Amino acid sequence: MAVPNLTRDDAQQRADLLDIASYEIELDLTDGGGKPSDRTFRSRTTIRFAARDGAQTFVDVIADAFHEVTLNGADVDVSGYRPEDGIVLPSLRDDNVLVVDADLLYTNTGEGLHRFVDPLDNEVYLYSQFETADAKRMYACFDQPDLKAEFTLSVTAPAHWRVAGNGAVRRTDDAPGGAQTVHFATTARMSTYITALVAGAYHVVTDHHDGIDLGLWCRTSLADHLDADNLFTITKQGFDWYHANFGTRYAFGKYDQLFVPEFNAGAMENAGCVTFREDYIFRGKVTRARYERRAETILHEMAHMWFGDLVTMRWWDDLWLNESFATYISVLSQTNATEFVDGWTTFANTEKTWAYRQDQLPSTHPIATDAPDVQTAEVNFDGITYAKGASVLKQLAAYVGEDAFLAGLRDYFAAHAYGNTTLSDLLSALETSSGRQLSDWSKLWLETSGISTLRPDIATDADGNVSSFDVVQFAPTDVATSNTLRPHRLVVGAYDEQDGRLVRRDRIEMDVSGERTAVPELVGKPRPALVLVNDDDLTYCKQRLDEVSLATLRAGGIARLESSLTRALCWSAAWDMTRDGELATRDYVELVVAGAAGESEIGVMQSLTRQALRALEIYADPDWAPTGYTALADAAWSALHDAEPGSDHQLAWMHTLVNAGRSDEQLAFVRALLDGTQTLPGLVIDAELRWSMLLGLIALGAADPAEIEAELERDPSAAGQRHAATARALVPTAEAKAAAWDLAVRQDSLTNAMQAAVIGGFAHPSQAALVEPYVSTYFEDVPQVWERRTSEVAQNVVVGLFPVWTSTVAKSTLDAADAFLADESRPSALRRLVSEGRADVARALHARAADVSAGS
């Protein structure tokens, strides 16, 4: 059942009528006999609110059946109830009491109140997920961010369960059937979408820091893998930094972090009750990059306690006020307060790459964007809202000064605590603290879409000295973007060879505006071996490498750069040039093969190999691609055997070999490691690596499908179940593809996590002929999927199964997508996602053509 699509206009009208005082929510999660209920739960909500006398409005709830609905003591007619309309509330008074007692449905989609049964011990685990507007799946409410209230929760649950909510546990009483009723303290004022409930046979570890009770929760079967010391360390460092810089203390009492099964996102900032996907509990060895990303996520959600929870956007137009700030601030705090001091390298390599891709799609939009309804808002949780917004804020902090920026935030929190804001509120605070007028900056950077390209234009004289040097700015002219030439505060870096290293000899910090800006400081000096026009990564732009710089990098120059950030910027520029068809895919793969083994920053190295694999899959000349796979696999083979035993690089190169290896020798080596007939010093073949190896072998037809069930018997955990589902979908037969398609697209009972697992195995680069028939099937099926399913699972299908496969499929995909998009009656959010897939195919065709040309 799809969630009602609340419009901004309806939300505004309701907000003008109402002032919500409090919610009292009583939940019964038992069957009446002390055991967990299995389909529905009882939810009784009492809402106290003021209203305009005589007005009419509606309250949101998605109910299976009603026991009682009363307004000010009188029964409310629900005979014509439809979830999309809510419950109509006629004849409101100045002060009102609404009671809604109903049976509500558990979900298996990661929305509302999600129910999961652990296959290892059959224990039941519940957690809530309400953003953007799914609180109505657990209790009756006015489900929009600007109608804040206090919440008092009580929960009846099996006696052995642990129960968490936004507030601290106040007391626990005995309940019928040997159950328990847990009563929570009343919360501060907050929005419905950040309320929360987590309940089940959870394992809990506690600590205390700076007056705050801390908790870490996970399923009992994962308890042995919970590295509480590391998690608590990052948490405490984060609180210390935020308290020192935000001026307002954490406002929500205790702070639980709960790792929950089948979670759709990375994490969710429920006030005092933050939920994370349990993949952040590592079942085996992972590289330091995974720990760094986990730390960033912890700090991102903690930042939301201020950005989003304490001060909340009025409507989803200003979603960026939450997400852009949390993304930027998390990296700022990470680099200043934790061991991950190179966080800006990862930001440049990961977040900005995401932003650059998103900002070149036909669906690009301003950071501060229009969201006329909830469905539109839900597809705006994207690279613009998170990564581009954070990049622009990083630039703004450099422009006004970090101290002034943080001072403005302190004023913003103090002025708007427990309230709702818009863009103008934030700009006002920053203008006051910095003394700068920011309305023009906002119009150019926050309120327009698109991305500029900056490139060096260098002329030299007969002696090889620079005779002119300009930074040239170009903005695209397509209709999706604003064609705006923005002002940039940036650093031009000039590098030369010195004692076997590439060393920056000149750093010119300057302002760039318009189409061409001269850099007189470099005139008369020897031409640099490498030029970066956005060195230090201060601004947001596509950075281009000139031919001399590119030749320097091809000659092994990247490895000779000392700064990990500088190397990341070079790699990022090369990748973007490849995606744009300015650098042939074979040349990019050659660059990776030559330089990745010397990349000491493990996160960058892993990104490089992932991008090289993606390039071979969709950007390479299909006739040349096997040569590229061989080159990458051979590089992985050498680097794997040269790596320090037990090192992160050894593990990362092992995964690269699994994904790139095609030769009999390489597949036999992977098979021998999996079987245990061969070992590699230091390489631990744990459950996760075993699945990775088996998946690679299955996809290439180098393992018997019967091995999937044998491996599942070894690892019957929830993670093992998901890996097995991916493996079955990867089997290279028409029958396996048909079964996978049916599971992912047509069987609506599949859980969100299992659906994602099946989708992950459907299309493999070696199986183009098997999946080609599904191009037309995709466009026939997705409208029905969008209509039947909730937002998260529908988006998984539309995005995850979009046919970006081979060059032969690509043209037919463009034609089919164009026919689909020609029907303007289709939902706008669905059309947006399909248009993004189409753009990826068009880009792949362009890049392939460039690669074919380079090889001819």
C-alpha positions in Angstrom: 0.0 0.0 0.0 1.5 3.3 -1.1 1.6 6.2 1.4 -0.7 9.2 0.8 1.1 11.9 -1.0 0.7 15.0 1.1 1.1 18.2 -0.9 2.9 21.3 0.3 -0.4 23.4 -0.1 -2.4 20.9 2.1 0.4 20.9 4.7 0.5 24.7 4.8 -3.3 24.9 5.2 -3.2 22.4 8.0 -0.3 24.2 9.7 -2.2 27.5 9.5 -5.1 25.9 11.4 -3.4 23.9 14.1 -1.0 24.1 17.0 -0.2 20.6 18.4 0.5 20.4 22.1 1.2 16.7 22.7 0.8 13.1 21.6 0.3 10.2 24.0 1.0 7.0 22.2 0.2 3.5 23.6 1.4 0.5 21.6 0.7 -3.2 22.2 3.2 -5.3 20.3 2.0 -8.6 21.8 -0.6 -11.2 20.9 -2.3 -10.8 24.3 -0.5 -13.8 25.7 2.9 -12.2 26.1 4.3 -13.2 22.7 5.0 -11.0 19.7 2.1 -10.2 17.4 2.8 -11.2 13.9 0.7 -9.1 11.5 -0.7 -6.1 13.3 -0.2 -4.2 16.5 -2.5 -2.1 18.6 -1.9 1.6 18.5 -3.9 4.1 20.7 -3.0 7.8 20.2 -4.3 10.7 22.1 -3.6 14.1 20.5 -4.1 17.4 22.2 -4.1 20.4 19.9 -5.5 23.9 19.4 -7.3 24.9 16.2 -9.3 27.6 14.6 -12.8 27.3 16.0 -15.2 25.7 13.6 -12.5 24.6 11.1 -12.1 21.2 9.5 -8.9 19.3 8.8 -7.7 15.7 8.6 -5.4 13.4 10.7 -3.1 10.9 9.0 -3.1 7.2 9.8 -2.8 4.0 7.8 -4.9 1.5 9.7 -6.1 -2.0 9.2 -9.1 -1.7 11.6 -10.4 0.8 14.1 -11.5 0.2 17.7 -12.3 3.8 18.6 -12.1 7.3 17.0 -13.3 10.2 19.0 -12.9 14.0 18.8 -13.7 15.9 22.0 -15.6 12.8 23.3 -17.8 12.4 20.3 -17.5 9.5 17.8 -15.9 10.3 14.4 -17.4 8.6 11.4 -14.7 6.4 9.7 -17.1 4.3 7.6 -15.7 5.9 4.5 -12.1 5.9 5.6 -9.4 5.7 2.9 -5.7 5.9 3.9 -5.0 8.5 1.2 -7.5 10.8 2.8 -6.7 10.2 6.4 -9.6 10.8 8.9 -11.6 13.9 8.4 -12.0 15.9 11.6 -15.0 18.3 11.4 -16.1 21.1 13.6 -12.8 21.7 15.5 -12.7 23.8 18.7 -10.2 26.1 20.1 -8.8 23.2 22.2 -9.3 19.6 21.1 -8.6 16.0 22.2 -8.5 13.4 19.5 -8.3 9.6 20.3 -7.5 7.1 17.6 -7.4 3.4 18.7 -6.6 1.1 15.8 -4.8 -2.0 14.6 -1.9 -1.0 12.3 0.2 -3.2 10.1 3.8 -4.2 10.5 5.8 -3.8 7.3 8.7 -5.6 5.6 9.8 -2.7 3.5 11.9 -0.7 5.9 9.1 1.9 6.3 6.8 2.5 9.2 7.2 -0.2 11.9 9.4 -2.9 10.2 9.2 -6.5 11.5 12.1 -8.9 11.1 12.6 -12.5 12.3 16.3 -13.5 12.8 16.8 -16.8 10.9 19.4 -17.9 13.5 17.3 -17.8 16.6 13.8 -16.9 15.4 13.7 -13.8 17.6 11.6 -10.9 16.4 13.1 -7.5 15.9 11.2 -4.2 15.3 12.3 -0.8 14.3 10.6 2.3 13.0 11.6 4.5 10.0 9.4 7.5 9.3 11.2 9.9 7.0 9.6 11.5 5.1 6.1 10.8 6.2 5.6 7.3 7.5 4.9 8.0 11.2 1.2 7.5 10.3 2.1 3.8 9.9 2.7 3.5 13.7 0.3 6.1 15.2 -2.3 8.7 14.2 -0.6 12.0 13.6 -0.4 15.3 11.7 2.5 13.9 9.7 4.4 17.0 8.5 7.7 18.5 9.8 6.3 21.9 11.0 3.7 20.6 13.3 6.0 19.8 16.2 4.8 18.5 19.6 5.8 16.7 22.8 5.5 12.9 22.7 4.9 10.5 25.6 5.2 6.8 24.6 4.3 3.6 26.4 4.9 0.1 24.8 3.6 -3.3 25.8 6.1 -5.9 24.6 7.3 -9.5 25.5 9.1 -9.6 28.8 12.5 -10.4 27.4 12.5 -7.6 24.9 14.5 -4.4 25.1 12.5 -1.3 24.0 13.9 2.1 23.0 12.2 5.3 22.1 13.1 9.0 21.9 12.9 9.5 25.6 14.6 7.7 28.5 12.7 4.8 30.2 10.8 6.2 33.1 9.4 2.9 34.5 8.4 -0.7 33.5 5.2 -2.4 34.7 4.0 -5.9 34.5 1.4 -6.6 31.7 -1.0 -9.4 30.9 0.4 -12.7 29.7 3.7 -12.1 31.4 4.5 -9.2 29.2 5.9 -5.8 30.2 4.8 -2.2 29.6 7.6 0.3 29.2 6.9 3.9 29.9 9.1 6.6 28.4 9.7 10.1 29.6 8.0 12.9 27.6 10.2 14.3 24.9 11.1 17.8 23.9 9.1 19.3 21.0 9.9 17.5 17.8 8.6 16.6 14.4 6.8 13.3 13.8 9.3 12.0 11.3 12.1 11.8 13.9 10.0 10.0 16.5 11.1 6.4 16.9 10.6 2.9 18.4 13.0 0.0 18.4 12.0 -3.3 20.2 13.1 -6.9 20.3 15.6 -9.3 21.8 18.4 -6.7 21.3 21.8 -6.9 22.8 22.7 -3.6 24.5 26.0 -2.1 25.7 25.9 1.2 27.7 28.3 4.0 28.6 28.1 7.6 29.8 29.8 10.7 28.6 29.5 14.4 29.5 26.1 13.9 31.3 24.7 11.8 28.4 23.7 8.2 28.8 24.9 6.3 25.7 23.7 3.0 24.3 24.6 0.7 21.5 22.1 -1.9 20.3 22.3 -4.8 17.9 20.6 -8.2 17.3 21.8 -10.8 19.8 23.2 -13.0 17.0 25.5 -10.1 16.1 26.7 -9.3 19.6 30.1 -10.9 19.2 30.8 -8.5 16.2 29.8 -5.3 18.0 33.0 -3.3 18.4 31.6 -1.1 21.2 34.9 0.6 22.1 35.5 2.0 18.7 31.8 3.1 18.3 31.8 4.8 21.7 35.1 6.6 21.0 33.8 8.2 17.8 30.5 9.1 19.6 32.3 10.8 22.5 34.7 12.7 20.2 31.7 13.9 18.2 29.8 15.2 21.2 32.9 17.0 22.4 33.4 18.8 19.1 29.8 19.7 18.6 29.4 21.0 22.1 32.6 23.1 21.7 31.5 24.6 18.4 27.7 24.7 18.4 27.1 26.7 21.6 23.9 24.7 22.4 24.2 21.4 24.2 22.6 18.2 22.9 18.9 18.6 23.7 17.4 15.2 23.8 18.7 13.5 27.0 20.0 10.0 26.4 21.6 8.9 23.1 21.1 5.4 21.7 22.6 4.2 18.5 20.8 1.1 17.2 22.0 -1.2 14.4 18.9 -2.7 12.9 18.2 -5.3 10.2 17.0 -4.6 6.6 17.4 -0.9 6.9 17.0 1.1 3.7 19.4 4.0 4.3 22.7 4.3 6.0 21.1 5.7 9.1 18.3 7.9 10.4 18.5 10.8 12.9 15.6 10.0 15.2 16.1 12.2 18.2 18.0 10.3 20.9 17.3 7.0 19.1 19.5 6.9 16.0 19.0 3.8 13.8 21.8 2.5 11.5 21.9 -0.3 8.9 23.6 -3.2 10.6 26.1 -3.6 7.8 28.1 -1.2 10.0 28.6 -4.1 12.3 31.4 -5.9 10.5 31.2 -9.6 10.4 34.7 -10.0 9.0 37.7 -8.0 8.1 37.1 -4.7 6.3 39.5 -2.0 5.3 40.1 1.2 7.2 37.9 3.0 4.6 34.9 1.2 6.0 35.7 2.4 9.5 36.1 5.9 8.2 32.8 5.9 6.4 31.1 4.5 9.5 32.6 7.3 11.6 31.3 9.9 9.1 27.9 8.4 9.3 27.9 8.4 13.1 28.9 12.1 13.1 26.4 12.9 10.3 23.5 11.6 12.4 24.8 13.3 15.5 25.0 16.6 13.6 21.3 16.1 12.8 20.5 16.4 16.5 21.0 20.1 15.8 20.4 20.3 12.0 17.0 18.8 11.6 16.0 17.7 15.1 16.5 20.8 17.2 16.0 23.2 14.3 13.9 21.7 11.5 13.1 22.8 8.0 9.5 24.0 7.6 8.8 21.9 4.6 10.8 19.5 2.3 11.8 22.4 0.0 14.6 23.0 2.5 15.6 19.4 3.0 19.2 20.6 2.3 19.1 22.6 5.6 19.2 19.1 7.2 21.3 17.0 4.8 23.8 19.4 3.3 24.8 20.7 6.7 25.0 17.3 8.3 27.2 16.1 5.5 29.6 19.1 5.6 29.7 19.3 9.4 30.3 15.6 9.8 33.5 15.8 7.7 34.6 19.0 9.4 34.3 17.4 12.8 35.8 14.1 11.6 39.0 15.8 10.4 39.3 17.9 13.6 38.2 15.4 16.3 38.9 11.8 15.2 41.8 9.7 13.8 40.4 10.2 10.3 42.2 13.4 9.6 42.1 12.9 5.8 38.4 13.0 5.6 38.4 15.8 3.0 40.2 13.4 0.7 37.4 11.0 1.0 34.9 13.8 0.6 36.5 14.9 -2.7 36.7 11.3 -3.9 33.3 10.1 -2.9 30.8 12.9 -2.1 31.9 15.2 -4.8 31.9 12.4 -7.4 28.3 11.6 -6.4 27.4 15.3 -6.7 29.1 15.8 -10.1 27.1 12.8 -11.5 23.8 14.0 -10.1 24.3 17.6 -11.3 24.7 16.4 -14.9 21.5 14.5 -15.0 18.4 16.0 -16.6 16.7 15.9 -13.2 19.3 18.2 -11.6 17.8 20.8 -9.4 18.9 23.7 -7.1 20.2 22.8 -3.7 17.3 24.8 -2.2 14.7 23.2 -4.5 10.9 23.0 -5.0 9.1 20.1 -3.4 5.4 20.4 -4.1 4.6 17.1 -2.5 6.1 14.3 -0.5 6.8 12.0 -3.5 8.9 14.8 -5.0 10.8 15.3 -1.8 11.5 11.5 -1.5 13.5 11.5 -4.8 15.4 14.6 -3.7 17.4 12.6 -1.2 20.2 12.7 -3.7 23.6 13.9 -4.6 22.5 17.5 -4.9 20.8 17.7 -1.5 23.7 15.9 0.3 26.9 16.2 -1.6 26.6 19.3 -3.7 25.1 21.2 -0.8 27.9 20.1 1.5 30.5 21.1 -1.2 28.9 24.6 -1.5 28.8 25.0 2.3 32.5 24.0 2.4 33.1 26.8 -0.1 31.0 29.2 1.9 32.9 28.5 5.1 36.1 29.3 3.2 34.6 32.5 1.8 33.3 33.9 5.1 35.9 32.2 7.3 35.3 29.1 9.4 35.1 31.0 12.7 32.4 33.4 11.3 30.5 30.4 9.8 30.4 28.5 13.1 29.4 31.7 14.9 26.5 32.1 12.6 25.4 28.5 13.3 25.5 29.2 17.1 23.2 32.2 16.6 20.9 30.1 14.3 20.5 27.3 16.9 20.0 29.8 19.8 17.3 31.7 17.8 15.4 28.8 16.4 15.7 25.9 18.9 12.7 23.6 18.8 11.3 25.5 15.8 11.1 25.4 12.0 13.1 27.5 9.6 13.6 28.3 5.9 16.6 29.4 3.8 16.3 33.0 4.8 16.6 32.3 8.5 20.0 30.7 8.0 21.3 33.3 5.6 20.3 36.0 8.1 22.4 34.4 10.8 25.4 33.9 8.6 25.2 37.5 7.3 25.2 38.8 10.8 28.2 36.7 11.9 30.3 37.3 8.8 29.3 40.9 7.9 28.8 39.7 4.3 25.8 40.1 2.1 24.8 36.6 1.0 21.6 36.9 -1.1 23.6 37.1 -4.3 25.7 34.2 -3.3 22.6 32.2 -2.4 20.9 32.9 -5.8 24.0 31.7 -7.7 24.9 28.7 -5.6 21.8 27.5 -3.7 18.9 28.6 -6.0 20.3 27.6 -9.4 21.2 24.2 -10.8 24.1 22.9 -12.8 27.9 22.8 -12.6 30.7 24.7 -14.2 33.8 23.3 -15.8 37.1 25.0 -15.1 40.2 24.3 -17.2 43.6 25.9 -17.6 44.5 27.7 -20.8 48.3 27.9 -21.0 50.5 29.4 -23.7 54.3 29.1 -23.6 57.2 30.9 -25.3 60.1 29.4 -27.1 62.0 28.8 -23.8 59.1 26.8 -22.3 58.0 29.6 -20.0 54.4 30.6 -19.4 53.4 33.5 -21.6 49.8 33.5 -20.6 47.7 31.5 -18.1 43.9 31.8 -17.8 41.3 29.9 -15.9 38.5 29.3 -18.4 35.0 28.7 -17.1 32.3 26.9 -19.1 28.7 26.2 -18.1 26.4 23.8 -20.0 23.6 25.2 -22.1 21.1 22.4 -21.9 17.7 23.1 -20.5 18.2 21.2 -17.3 20.7 23.7 -15.9 20.9 27.4 -15.4 23.9 28.1 -17.6 25.2 30.2 -14.8 28.9 31.3 -14.6 29.4 31.4 -10.9 32.1 33.2 -8.9 34.7 30.8 -7.4 37.2 31.2 -4.6 39.9 28.7 -5.4 43.5 27.7 -5.4 45.5 27.2 -8.6 48.3 24.8 -7.9 51.5 24.4 -10.1 53.6 21.3 -9.6 57.1 20.4 -10.8 59.4 17.4 -10.5 61.8 17.5 -7.5 63.9 14.6 -6.3 61.5 12.0 -7.7 58.4 13.7 -6.4 55.8 16.1 -7.8 56.0 19.1 -5.5 53.8 22.2 -5.5 56.0 25.2 -6.3 53.1 27.8 -6.6 49.9 28.1 -4.7 47.7 31.0 -6.0 44.5 31.6 -4.0 42.3 33.8 -6.1 38.7 34.7 -7.2 37.5 33.4 -10.6 34.5 34.9 -12.3 33.1 35.0 -15.8 34.4 33.1 -18.8 38.1 33.8 -18.4 40.3 34.9 -15.5 44.0 35.6 -15.9 46.6 34.2 -13.5 49.5 36.7 -13.9 51.5 35.1 -11.0 52.5 32.2 -13.3 53.5 34.3 -16.3 57.3 34.2 -17.0 57.8 31.0 -15.0 58.6 27.6 -16.4 55.5 25.7 -17.5 54.5 23.4 -14.7 54.5 19.6 -15.1 51.0 19.5 -13.5 48.4 22.2 -13.0 45.3 21.9 -10.8 42.8 24.8 -11.1 40.9 23.7 -8.0 43.8 22.6 -5.8 42.8 22.2 -2.1 39.3 21.5 -3.4 37.8 24.8 -2.2 35.2 25.2 -4.8 32.6 23.1 -6.5 33.4 22.5 -10.2 34.4 20.0 -12.8 38.2 20.3 -13.1 40.0 19.6 -16.3 43.5 18.5 -16.8 45.5 19.9 -19.7 47.5 17.6 -22.0 50.8 18.2 -20.3 49.3 17.5 -16.8 47.6 14.4 -18.1 50.9 13.2 -19.6 52.6 13.7 -16.3 50.0 11.6 -14.5 50.2 8.9 -17.2 53.9 8.7 -16.5 53.3 7.7 -12.9 52.9 11.2 -11.6 50.0 10.6 -9.3 52.0 8.3 -7.1 54.6 11.0 -6.8 52.2 13.4 -5.2 52.6 13.5 -1.4 49.1 14.9 -0.5 46.3 12.3 -0.6 43.8 15.1 -1.4 45.8 16.2 -4.4 46.0 12.7 -5.7 42.2 12.3 -5.2 41.6 15.5 -7.2 43.7 14.2 -10.0 41.9 10.8 -10.0 38.5 12.6 -9.8 39.3 14.8 -12.8 40.4 11.8 -14.9 37.3 9.9 -14.0 35.0 12.8 -14.9 36.8 13.3 -18.2 36.2 9.6 -18.9 32.5 9.9 -18.2 32.4 12.9 -20.5 34.2 11.1 -23.4 37.2 13.5 -23.2 39.5 10.7 -22.0 39.2 7.3 -23.6 38.1 4.5 -21.3 41.1 2.5 -22.2 43.4 5.4 -21.2 41.6 5.8 -17.9 41.9 2.0 -17.2 45.6 2.3 -18.1 46.0 5.1 -15.7 44.4 3.1 -12.9 46.4 0.0 -13.7 49.6 2.0 -13.6 48.8 4.0 -10.5 46.4 2.3 -8.2 48.9 -0.1 -6.7 50.9 2.9 -5.5 47.9 4.7 -3.9 48.4 4.5 -0.2 45.0 5.9 0.7 42.9 2.8 0.9 39.5 4.5 0.3 40.9 6.1 -2.9 42.4 2.9 -4.1 39.1 1.0 -3.7 37.2 3.8 -5.5 39.6 3.6 -8.4 39.2 -0.1 -8.9 35.4 0.2 -8.6 35.4 3.0 -11.1 37.6 1.1 -13.5 35.3 -1.9 -13.3 32.3 0.4 -14.0 34.1 2.0 -16.9 34.8 -1.4 -18.4 31.2 -2.5 -18.0 29.5 0.5 -19.6 32.0 3.1 -21.0 34.4 0.8 -22.9 34.4 -0.3 -26.5 32.9 -3.8 -26.0 35.4 -5.3 -28.4 38.3 -3.8 -26.3 36.8 -4.4 -22.8 38.1 -8.0 -22.4 41.6 -6.5 -22.8 40.8 -4.0 -20.1 39.6 -6.7 -17.7 42.7 -8.7 -18.3 44.9 -5.7 -17.6 43.0 -4.8 -14.4 43.0 -8.4 -13.2 46.7 -8.8 -13.9 47.4 -5.7 -11.9 45.3 -7.0 -9.1 47.1 -10.3 -9.2 50.5 -8.6 -8.9 49.4 -6.1 -6.2 47.7 -8.9 -4.2 50.8 -11.0 -4.1 53.0 -7.9 -3.4 50.8 -6.6 -0.6 51.7 -6.9 3.0 50.1 -10.0 4.5 46.9 -9.1 6.4 46.9 -5.5 5.1 43.9 -3.6 3.9 45.4 -3.4 0.5 45.7 -7.2 0.3 42.0 -7.5 1.0 41.0 -4.8 -1.4 43.1 -6.3 -4.2 41.6 -9.7 -3.5 38.1 -8.2 -4.1 39.3 -6.6 -7.3 40.7 -9.8 -8.6 37.4 -11.6 -7.8 35.5 -9.0 -9.8 37.9 -8.5 -12.7 39.4 -12.0 -13.1 38.4 -13.9 -16.2 41.4 -16.2 -17.0 41.4 -19.9 -16.1 44.4 -19.3 -13.9 42.8 -16.5 -12.0 39.5 -18.4 -11.5 41.3 -21.5 -10.4 43.2 -19.4 -7.8 39.9 -18.0 -6.4 38.4 -21.5 -6.4 41.4 -22.9 -4.5 41.2 -20.1 -1.9 37.5 -20.8 -1.5 38.0 -24.6 -1.2 41.0 -24.2 1.2 43.3 -26.1 -1.1 45.5 -23.0 -1.3 46.2 -20.1 1.1 47.6 -16.7 0.9 49.6 -15.5 3.9 47.6 -13.0 5.9 44.4 -13.3 4.0 41.6 -14.5 6.2 38.8 -16.2 4.3 35.9 -15.2 6.5 32.2 -15.5 5.7 31.9 -12.3 3.8 35.0 -13.0 1.6 33.8 -16.5 0.9 30.5 -15.1 -0.4 32.3 -12.5 -2.5 34.4 -15.3 -4.1 31.4 -17.5 -4.7 29.4 -14.7 -6.3 32.3 -14.0 -8.7 32.6 -17.7 -9.7 28.8 -18.2 -10.0 28.4 -15.2 -12.3 31.1 -16.6 -14.7 29.7 -20.1 -14.7 32.8 -21.3 -12.8 30.9 -22.7 -9.8 28.0 -25.1 -9.6 24.7 -23.4 -8.4 24.4 -26.2 -5.9 27.3 -24.6 -4.0 25.0 -21.7 -3.1 22.9 -23.8 -0.8 26.0 -25.4 0.7 27.4 -22.0 1.5 24.1 -20.9 2.9 24.2 -23.9 5.2 27.6 -22.7 6.4 26.3 -19.2 6.9 22.5 -19.3 7.5 22.5 -15.7 8.9 20.4 -12.9 7.6 23.4 -11.7 5.6 24.0 -15.2 4.3 20.4 -15.3 3.1 20.8 -12.1 1.2 24.1 -13.2 -0.4 22.4 -16.5 -1.4 19.6 -14.5 -3.1 22.2 -12.5 -5.0 24.0 -15.6 -6.0 20.8 -17.3 -7.3 20.1 -14.3 -9.4 23.7 -14.3 -10.8 23.4 -17.9 -12.1 24.0 -17.4 -15.9 20.9 -19.1 -17.2 17.6 -17.8 -18.7 15.7 -19.7 -16.0 17.6 -17.9 -13.2 17.0 -14.5 -14.7 13.3 -15.1 -15.1 13.1 -16.3 -11.5 15.0 -13.2 -10.3 12.8 -10.8 -12.3 9.7 -12.4 -10.9 11.0 -12.1 -7.4 12.1 -8.5 -7.6 9.4 -7.1 -9.8 6.2 -9.1 -9.4 6.2 -10.7 -6.0 5.2 -7.9 -3.6 5.7 -10.0 -0.5 9.5 -9.9 -0.8 11.2 -7.9 1.9 13.1 -4.7 1.0 16.5 -6.3 1.8 15.8 -9.5 -0.1 14.5 -7.5 -3.1 17.7 -5.4 -3.1 19.8 -8.6 -3.0 18.0 -10.1 -5.9 18.3 -6.9 -7.9 22.0 -6.8 -7.2 22.5 -10.1 -8.9 20.3 -9.7 -11.9 22.6 -8.0 -14.4 26.3 -8.9 -14.6 28.6 -7.5 -17.3 29.3 -11.0 -18.7 25.6 -11.8 -19.1 24.4 -9.2 -21.6 22.7 -11.7 -23.9 20.7 -13.1 -21.0 19.3 -9.8 -19.8 18.8 -8.1 -23.1 15.2 -9.4 -23.5 14.2 -7.5 -20.3 14.6 -4.1 -21.8 11.0 -4.0 -23.0 9.8 -5.9 -20.0 11.2 -3.2 -17.7 9.2 -0.4 -19.3 6.1 -2.6 -19.2 6.5 -3.5 -15.5 7.7 -0.4 -13.7 4.4 1.6 -13.9 2.6 -1.2 -12.1 5.4 -1.5 -9.6 5.2 2.3 -8.9 1.5 2.1 -8.4 1.5 -1.0 -6.1 4.5 -0.5 -3.9 5.7 1.9 -1.4 8.4 4.5 -2.2 11.5 2.7 -1.1 10.9 -0.7 -2.8 9.5 0.9 -5.9 12.6 3.1 -6.3 14.8 0.0 -5.8 13.2 -1.6 -8.9 13.1 1.5 -11.1 16.7 2.5 -10.4 18.3 -0.9 -9.7 16.9 -2.7 -12.8 17.1 0.2 -15.3 18.7 -1.5 -18.3 22.2 0.0 -18.5 23.9 -3.1 -19.9 25.7 -3.4 -23.2 26.2 -1.3 -26.3 23.7 -3.5 -28.2 21.1 -3.0 -25.5 21.8 0.7 -25.0 20.3 2.1 -28.2 17.1 0.1 -27.8 17.0 1.3 -24.2 17.1 4.9 -25.3 14.3 4.3 -27.7 12.2 2.6 -25.1 12.9 5.2 -22.5 11.9 8.0 -24.9 8.6 6.3 -25.6 8.0 5.9 -21.9 8.8 9.5 -21.1 6.6 10.8 -23.9 3.6 9.9 -21.7 3.4 13.0 -19.4 0.6 11.5 -17.4 3.0 9.2 -15.6 3.9 10.3 -12.0 6.6 13.0 -12.0 8.9 11.2 -9.6 8.8 8.0 -11.7 9.5 10.0 -14.9 12.4 11.6 -13.1 14.0 8.3 -12.2 13.6 6.9 -15.7 15.0 10.0 -17.2 18.1 9.6 -15.0 18.6 6.1 -16.2 18.2 7.2 -19.8 20.8 9.9 -19.3 23.3 7.2 -17.9 22.7 5.2 -21.1 23.3 8.2 -23.3 26.5 9.1 -21.5 27.7 5.5 -21.8 27.1 5.6 -25.6 29.0 8.8 -25.9 31.9 7.5 -23.8 32.0 4.2 -25.8 32.1 6.1 -29.1 35.1 8.0 -27.7 36.8 4.8 -26.7 36.1 3.2 -30.1 37.6 6.2 -31.8 40.7 6.0 -29.6 41.2 2.4 -30.6 40.8 2.9 -34.3 
